Amino acid sequence: MTDIRPIREGEDEAVIALWTSCGLTRPWNDPVADLNLAKNGATSTVLVAADEAGMSGTIMVGFDGHRGWIYYLAVDPERRRSGLGRCLMAAAQEWLTDKGAPKLQLMVRADNEAALGFYQRLGLERQDVIVLGRRLDG
């Protein structure tokens, strides 16, 4: 049985390896820094799905005081279509509800049709917003 729980000491490498195998890392984002910020933040966490076979899924979740945010939903490619992604989303939603978040949001790259379809099947809707950004780390 797969257990969904907060990340534990010593699991960072397995989490980043999963993110990499799922194609979630990008050259301009340091996954080690992203992971450390989330797991050490007062209003964020990284939940993992793990069993005797190892790390099979992750989801990063945070609450900014106005909205809940989801990042790095990753499911081992060999475990996809098993319901694990749905379970991770439910765990993240429960975490956000416990924190008092009235809404959750996430960002999906426009060309990631598989992810868009997954989230739409879970009842998430496209929002009429444009995301703007600026790097602050140099």
Order of alpha helices (4+ residues) and beta strands (2+ residues): beta-alpha-alpha-beta-beta-beta-alpha-beta-alpha
